[in-house]
Amino acid sequence: MRTVVVFASAALTLVGQVRGVRAEPEWHERVTPAFSAPIPNVSGKSLVSAVVDYPPGAKSPPHRHATSAFVYAFVVSGAIRSQVGDAPAQVYRAGESFSEPPGAHHAISENASDTEPARLLAVFVLDTGDHPLTTPDP
């Protein structure tokens, strides 16, 4: 009987891995680079973008972006709760956007829903080579 239980458990684990099912919920965002190129008519500047996926209830740790980075964020789907600098936290829904000035502290960046995923497109205009793009608070 023990052999059957071990085999069944191993089979379910394998099926979950093949289907991309995780045993534990994801609490952090997933960042996928989308585009990166120098801006040809603005010497020394680059445009970088990334898609940020937030599973239900997921959040990013408080952070800052590269010191030269102006950030434009567009909510593709779902709803994102964000707090930048001293401004109050605000919920942005699909189709809405916000920006972050260079050097701003991003205290809150999270999925506003515990049941639905959310997706954000982040676009950075920054000095070429200014990395890392994001630095979590210590």
Stockholm file with secondary structure:
# STOCKHOLM 1.0

chainA/1-138         MRTVVVFASAALTLVGQVRGVRAEPEWHERVTPAFSAPIPNVSGKSLVSAVVDYPPGAKSPPHRHATSAFVYAFVVSGAIRSQVGDAPAQVYRAGESFSEPPGAHHAISENASDTEPARLLAVFVLDTGDHPLTTPDP
#=GR chainA/1-138 SS CHHHHHHHHHHHHHHHHHHTCCSSCCCBCEEEEEEEEECTTSTTEEEEEEEEEECTTCEECSEEECTTCEEEEEEEESEEEEEETTSCCEEEETTCEEEECTTCEEEEEEESCSSSCEEEEEEEEEETTCCCSEEECC
#=GC SS_cons         CHHHHHHHHHHHHHHHHHHTCCSSCCCBCEEEEEEEEECTTSTTEEEEEEEEEECTTCEECSEEECTTCEEEEEEEESEEEEEETTSCCEEEETTCEEEECTTCEEEEEEESCSSSCEEEEEEEEEETTCCCSEEECC
//
